[in-house]
């Protein structure tokens, strides 16, 4: 149980840093994040961000509901299923990223 708690704390810091890095890179590449939506790579990026939001939602569910439930009941089934969905979302993120980084390139906006 202690391992799950430590992983959750470390993941919170890492995810926060990744989100900040993503915003900084978007601003550097695009200049105007709203104008990005008119470009094909911006549309791929929007799809990726939607899946990342889903992944973060699952992570929040795990941390706030399913991990405490595991501690109370000892039943790992719901947490295990949620982690499988997280892995699937992560794979979709990789697929979308690989697709848009190899097929379309950002153009400087503004």
Secondary structure as UniProt FT lines:
FT   HELIX           2..30
FT   TURN            33..34
FT   HELIX           35..38
FT   HELIX           40..61
FT   HELIX           62..66
FT   HELIX           67..73
FT   HELIX           77..103
//
